[in-house]
Amino acid sequence: KVHTGERPFKCSVCGVALKRKNSLIEHTRIHTGEKPFSCSVCGRSFGFSSYLKVHMNKKLHICPDCGKTFRSRQGLLGHHRIHTGENPFSCSICNKTFSSKGNLQKHSKVHTGERPFKCSVCGTALKSKNALIEHTRIHTGEKPFSCSVCGQSFGFRSYLTVHMKCHSEEKPYSCSLCTAAFKRKNTLLAHVKTHTGEKPYSCSCGKTFSRKPYLFEHKRIHTGEKPFSCSICDKSFTWKQSLTQHIKKHSGERPFSCSICDKTFTWNHVLSQHVKTHSEEKPFSCSVCSNGFLTKVYLKKHMAVHTQHRPFRCSVCNAAFKCKKDLVRHMRIHTGEKPYSCSVSQQISSSTRCLLIAAAASLEELSG
């Protein structure tokens, strides 16, 4: 094939033709980013065995400050500038300085707009070969960076670096206005907005939000999107926390217990409301009749007594009700639903009141 020039093995990504199958396998690693040859000393990986061989033959150069080792003196000198802060390479356009020539060359493309590396799948143009290799992982789904703690994998090293902070208790980002500290800078920036009151993200309905994710979640109210589905009953929810709370209904989990009567609850906020029943305190008062209530919700329901407003209307017979629970009970007249059953008489009923009457009658018969 050397004399004939025959190249029967063609790359399916970039079209390059090669003489041998092994050459094609090696060439493909340029696109996949695969590096199967690792150095037993420093752990560095290579796509080709020849690169590893060259790397292994180089003498080790040790950094006197941190002990990190390098195969070349040039590599050591470049690394040492991290400790000295020296930036000898300067951009001729904006005067920004860099510790290495390679970083300066990458920066120069900001001014030229040059993007010579094009993705063969989607056509996206990128500034560097490394950026193209990383971008290709979006299409291949490759995730070469794994967490040593939980095993979760990532397509980019930067994503792994951010993820590792969730396993650490370190919170290097502190709020200058209060004592709060955070693991991530973007979380701190979002928190600061709670002090300034800034809400730069607005919905077409006029409501504003301090963070973009909050706006996305809010928009589901308008679209009706419910992306979180229960794997047990297929019920869907707008928010993830609603699904988490719903799943507890299936598991029967009641992790919150009252320290006074030992009654247990599925949710903490229900426990908080329950604790108030052991106290005489009723902080929410009716402005009309001065009746006191444990919660704001109970007061709001009570206020319907003083008004003729009946916002809950039956879609079948047009009957209107002050409370939602009254409408739900009424709807059973039309549906014939009887969700309550008596364990004594086996009778079923559409309301708890009717069931209690039936149960009392059955017990009277049994005792008589």
C-alpha positions as CSV (number, residue, x, y, z in Angstrom):
1,K,0.0,0.0,0.0
2,V,3.1,2.3,0.4
3,H,3.7,2.0,-3.4
4,T,0.1,2.0,-4.5
5,G,-1.1,4.8,-2.2
6,E,-4.2,2.8,-1.3
7,R,-6.0,4.1,1.8
8,P,-9.1,1.9,2.3
9,F,-9.9,2.8,5.9
10,K,-11.9,6.0,6.1
11,C,-12.9,8.0,9.3
12,S,-16.7,8.3,9.6
13,V,-16.3,11.7,11.4
14,C,-13.9,13.8,9.3
15,G,-13.4,11.7,6.2
16,V,-9.6,11.2,6.6
17,A,-8.4,8.0,4.8
18,L,-5.8,5.8,6.3
19,K,-3.7,2.8,5.2
20,R,-4.2,0.4,8.2
21,K,-7.1,-0.4,10.5
22,N,-4.9,0.2,13.5
23,S,-4.2,3.7,12.2
24,L,-7.9,4.4,11.9
25,I,-8.5,3.1,15.5
26,E,-5.8,5.5,16.8
27,H,-7.0,8.4,14.6
28,T,-10.6,8.0,16.0
29,R,-9.3,8.8,19.5
30,I,-8.8,12.4,18.3
31,H,-12.6,12.7,18.0
32,T,-13.6,10.7,21.1
33,G,-10.9,12.1,23.4
34,E,-10.1,8.6,24.5
35,K,-6.7,8.2,26.2
36,P,-6.1,4.6,27.0
37,F,-2.4,4.8,27.8
38,S,-1.6,6.1,31.3
39,C,1.7,7.0,33.1
40,S,2.3,4.8,36.1
41,V,4.2,7.6,37.8
42,C,2.0,10.7,37.5
43,G,-1.2,9.2,36.1
44,R,-1.3,11.4,33.0
45,S,-3.1,9.7,30.0
46,F,-2.3,9.7,26.3
47,G,-4.2,8.7,23.2
48,F,-1.2,7.0,21.6
49,S,1.4,4.6,23.0
50,S,4.2,6.6,21.3
51,Y,3.2,9.7,23.3
52,L,3.4,7.7,26.5
53,K,6.8,6.4,25.6
54,V,8.2,9.9,25.0
55,H,6.6,11.0,28.2
56,M,8.1,8.2,30.2
57,N,11.7,8.9,28.9
58,K,11.6,12.4,30.2
59,K,13.4,13.3,33.4
60,L,11.2,14.4,36.4
61,H,11.4,18.1,37.4
62,I,10.1,18.8,40.9
63,C,8.5,22.1,42.1
64,P,10.4,23.3,45.2
65,D,7.2,25.0,46.5
66,C,4.5,22.3,46.3
67,G,6.4,19.1,45.2
68,K,4.4,18.7,42.0
69,T,6.5,16.9,39.3
70,F,7.0,17.7,35.6
71,R,8.5,15.8,32.7
72,S,10.1,19.0,31.2
73,R,11.9,22.0,32.6
74,Q,9.6,24.2,30.6
75,G,6.6,22.7,32.2
76,L,8.1,23.3,35.7
77,L,8.9,26.9,34.8
78,G,5.4,27.6,33.6
79,H,3.9,26.0,36.7
80,H,6.2,27.9,39.0
81,R,4.7,31.2,37.8
82,I,1.5,30.2,39.8
83,H,3.6,30.6,43.0
84,T,5.4,33.8,41.9
85,G,2.4,35.5,40.2
86,E,4.7,36.3,37.2
87,N,2.8,36.9,33.9
88,P,5.5,37.6,31.3
89,F,3.3,37.2,28.2
90,S,1.4,40.3,27.3
91,C,-1.5,40.8,24.7
92,S,-0.5,43.5,22.2
93,I,-4.1,44.6,21.8
94,C,-5.5,44.9,25.4
95,N,-2.3,44.5,27.4
96,K,-3.7,41.7,29.5
97,T,-0.9,39.5,30.8
98,F,-0.6,35.7,31.0
99,S,1.7,33.1,32.7
100,S,2.2,31.0,29.6
101,K,2.4,31.5,25.8
102,G,-0.3,29.0,25.2
103,N,-2.8,31.0,27.3
104,L,-1.9,34.2,25.4
105,Q,-2.5,32.4,22.1
106,K,-5.9,31.2,23.3
107,H,-6.8,34.8,24.5
108,S,-5.7,36.3,21.1
109,K,-8.7,34.5,19.5
110,V,-11.0,36.7,21.5
111,H,-9.8,39.7,19.4
112,T,-9.7,37.9,16.1
113,G,-12.9,36.0,16.5
114,E,-11.1,33.0,14.9
115,R,-12.9,29.7,15.4
116,P,-11.0,27.2,13.3
117,F,-12.3,24.0,14.9
118,K,-15.7,22.9,13.6
119,C,-17.9,20.1,15.0
120,S,-18.7,17.6,12.3
121,V,-22.1,16.8,13.8
122,C,-23.8,20.2,14.4
123,G,-21.4,22.6,12.7
124,T,-20.6,24.6,15.8
125,A,-17.2,26.4,15.4
126,L,-14.8,26.6,18.4
127,K,-11.6,28.4,19.2
128,S,-9.5,25.5,20.4
129,K,-9.0,21.8,19.8
130,N,-9.7,21.0,23.5
131,A,-12.9,23.0,23.3
132,L,-14.0,20.8,20.3
133,I,-13.1,17.6,22.1
134,E,-15.2,18.7,25.1
135,H,-18.1,19.9,22.8
136,T,-18.1,16.5,21.0
137,R,-19.1,14.8,24.4
138,I,-22.5,16.6,24.1
139,H,-23.2,14.4,21.1
140,T,-21.5,11.2,22.2
141,G,-22.8,11.3,25.8
142,E,-19.3,10.5,27.1
143,K,-18.7,11.4,30.7
144,P,-15.0,10.7,31.5
145,F,-14.8,12.6,34.8
146,S,-16.2,10.6,37.8
147,C,-16.7,11.6,41.4
148,S,-14.5,9.5,43.7
149,V,-17.1,9.8,46.5
150,C,-20.5,9.0,44.9
151,G,-19.5,7.8,41.4
152,Q,-21.5,10.4,39.5
153,S,-20.0,11.1,36.1
154,F,-19.6,14.4,34.2
155,G,-18.7,15.4,30.6
156,F,-16.6,18.3,31.8
157,R,-13.9,18.6,34.4
158,S,-15.4,22.0,35.6
159,Y,-18.7,20.3,36.3
160,L,-16.9,17.7,38.5
161,T,-15.1,20.5,40.3
162,V,-18.4,22.2,41.1
163,H,-20.0,18.9,42.1
164,M,-17.2,18.0,44.6
165,K,-18.2,20.9,46.7
166,C,-21.4,19.2,47.7
167,H,-19.3,16.5,49.5
168,S,-17.3,19.2,51.4
169,E,-18.5,21.2,54.4
170,E,-16.3,24.1,53.2
171,K,-18.2,27.3,52.5
172,P,-15.7,29.8,51.1
173,Y,-18.3,32.4,49.8
174,S,-19.5,34.6,52.7
175,C,-22.2,37.3,52.6
176,S,-20.9,40.8,53.5
177,L,-24.3,41.8,54.8
178,C,-25.1,38.9,57.1
179,T,-23.4,35.7,58.5
180,A,-24.6,33.4,55.7
181,A,-21.9,31.4,53.9
182,F,-22.1,29.3,50.7
183,K,-20.3,26.6,48.8
184,R,-20.8,28.2,45.4
185,K,-20.4,31.8,44.2
186,N,-23.6,31.8,42.1
187,T,-25.6,30.8,45.3
188,L,-24.0,33.7,47.1
189,L,-24.9,36.1,44.3
190,A,-28.5,34.9,44.4
191,H,-28.6,35.3,48.2
192,V,-27.4,38.9,48.0
193,K,-30.5,39.8,46.1
194,T,-32.6,38.9,49.2
195,H,-30.9,41.9,50.8
196,T,-31.1,44.3,47.8
197,G,-34.6,43.2,46.8
198,E,-33.5,43.0,43.2
199,K,-35.7,40.8,41.0
200,P,-34.4,41.1,37.4
201,Y,-36.3,38.2,35.9
202,S,-39.9,39.0,35.0
203,C,-42.8,36.9,33.7
204,S,-45.3,38.2,31.1
205,C,-47.9,38.2,33.9
206,G,-45.9,40.9,35.7
207,K,-44.5,38.8,38.5
208,T,-40.7,39.2,39.1
209,F,-38.1,36.9,40.5
210,S,-34.6,37.1,41.9
211,R,-33.3,34.0,40.1
212,K,-33.8,32.6,36.6
213,P,-34.7,29.1,37.8
214,Y,-37.5,30.6,39.9
215,L,-38.9,32.2,36.8
216,F,-38.8,28.9,34.9
217,E,-40.6,27.1,37.7
218,H,-43.2,29.9,37.8
219,K,-43.9,29.7,34.1
220,R,-45.2,26.1,34.6
221,I,-48.3,27.6,36.2
222,H,-49.1,29.2,32.8
223,T,-48.1,26.3,30.6
224,G,-49.6,23.6,32.8
225,E,-46.4,21.6,32.5
226,K,-45.9,18.9,35.1
227,P,-42.5,17.3,34.5
228,F,-42.3,15.4,37.8
229,S,-44.2,12.1,37.8
230,C,-44.8,9.6,40.5
231,S,-43.4,6.1,39.5
232,I,-46.1,4.4,41.7
233,C,-49.4,6.1,40.7
234,D,-48.3,8.2,37.6
235,K,-49.6,11.4,39.2
236,S,-47.7,14.4,37.9
237,F,-46.5,17.6,39.6
238,T,-45.3,21.1,38.7
239,W,-42.5,21.1,41.3
240,K,-40.0,18.5,42.5
241,Q,-40.7,19.2,46.2
242,S,-44.4,18.5,45.6
243,L,-43.5,15.0,44.2
244,T,-41.1,14.4,47.2
245,Q,-44.0,15.2,49.6
246,H,-46.4,13.0,47.6
247,I,-44.2,10.0,47.6
248,K,-44.4,9.9,51.4
249,K,-48.1,9.1,51.1
250,H,-47.1,5.8,49.4
251,S,-44.3,5.0,51.7
252,G,-46.3,5.8,54.9
253,E,-43.2,7.6,56.2
254,R,-44.0,10.0,59.1
255,P,-40.6,11.3,60.3
256,F,-41.9,14.3,62.2
257,S,-43.2,13.5,65.7
258,C,-44.7,15.7,68.4
259,S,-42.6,15.9,71.6
260,I,-45.8,16.3,73.7
261,C,-48.2,13.6,72.5
262,D,-45.9,11.5,70.2
263,K,-48.3,11.9,67.3
264,T,-46.3,11.6,64.0
265,F,-46.6,13.6,60.7
266,T,-45.5,13.3,57.1
267,W,-44.5,16.9,56.9
268,N,-42.8,19.3,59.2
269,H,-45.1,22.3,58.5
270,V,-48.1,20.1,59.6
271,L,-46.2,19.2,62.8
272,S,-45.7,22.9,63.5
273,Q,-49.4,23.6,63.1
274,H,-50.2,20.6,65.4
275,V,-47.9,21.8,68.2
276,K,-50.0,24.9,68.4
277,T,-53.0,22.8,69.5
278,H,-51.2,22.1,72.8
279,S,-51.0,25.8,73.4
280,E,-53.8,28.3,74.2
281,E,-52.2,30.7,71.8
282,K,-54.3,31.8,68.9
283,P,-52.4,34.5,67.2
284,F,-54.7,35.1,64.2
285,S,-57.8,37.1,65.1
286,C,-61.0,37.8,63.1
287,S,-61.5,41.6,62.6
288,V,-65.3,41.1,62.5
289,C,-66.1,38.8,65.5
290,S,-62.7,38.7,67.3
291,N,-62.5,34.8,67.2
292,G,-59.0,33.5,67.4
293,F,-57.3,30.9,65.2
294,L,-54.2,28.8,65.3
295,T,-53.2,29.5,61.7
296,K,-53.7,32.1,59.0
297,V,-55.3,29.5,56.8
298,Y,-58.0,28.7,59.4
299,L,-58.7,32.5,59.8
300,K,-59.0,32.8,56.0
301,K,-61.6,30.0,55.9
302,H,-63.5,31.5,58.8
303,M,-63.8,34.9,57.0
304,A,-66.1,33.3,54.5
305,V,-68.7,33.1,57.3
306,H,-69.0,36.9,57.3
307,T,-69.3,37.3,53.5
308,Q,-71.7,36.0,50.9
309,H,-68.9,35.3,48.5
310,R,-69.1,31.7,47.2
311,P,-66.1,31.2,44.8
312,F,-66.4,27.4,44.5
313,R,-69.0,26.5,41.9
314,C,-70.3,23.1,40.9
315,S,-69.7,22.4,37.1
316,V,-72.8,20.1,37.0
317,C,-75.6,22.0,38.7
318,N,-74.1,25.4,39.3
319,A,-74.4,25.3,43.1
320,A,-71.9,27.6,44.8
321,F,-70.0,27.1,48.1
322,K,-67.8,29.2,50.4
323,C,-65.3,26.4,51.0
324,K,-63.6,24.0,48.6
325,K,-64.2,21.0,50.9
326,D,-68.0,21.7,50.7
327,L,-67.8,21.6,46.9
328,V,-65.8,18.3,47.0
329,R,-68.4,16.8,49.4
330,H,-71.3,18.1,47.1
331,M,-69.7,16.6,43.9
332,R,-70.2,13.1,45.4
333,I,-73.9,13.6,44.9
334,H,-73.3,13.7,41.1
335,T,-70.4,11.1,41.0
336,G,-72.0,8.6,43.5
337,E,-68.5,8.3,45.1
338,K,-68.6,6.9,48.7
339,P,-65.0,6.9,50.0
340,Y,-65.8,6.2,53.7
341,S,-66.5,2.7,54.9
342,C,-67.5,1.5,58.4
343,S,-65.4,-1.4,59.8
344,V,-68.3,-2.5,62.0
345,S,-71.3,-2.5,59.6
346,Q,-69.3,-2.6,56.3
347,Q,-71.6,0.3,55.2
348,I,-70.1,2.9,52.8
349,S,-70.9,6.6,52.8
350,S,-70.1,9.8,50.9
351,S,-69.4,11.8,54.1
352,T,-67.8,11.2,57.5
353,R,-70.9,12.6,59.2
354,C,-73.2,10.0,57.6
355,L,-70.7,7.3,58.4
356,L,-70.5,8.2,62.1
357,I,-74.3,8.1,62.4
358,A,-74.4,4.6,60.7
359,A,-71.5,3.4,62.9
360,A,-73.3,4.6,66.1
361,A,-76.5,2.8,65.0
362,S,-74.6,-0.4,64.3
363,L,-72.8,-0.3,67.7
364,E,-76.2,0.3,69.4
365,E,-77.6,-2.8,67.7
366,L,-74.7,-4.9,68.7
367,S,-74.8,-3.8,72.4
368,G,-78.6,-4.2,72.5
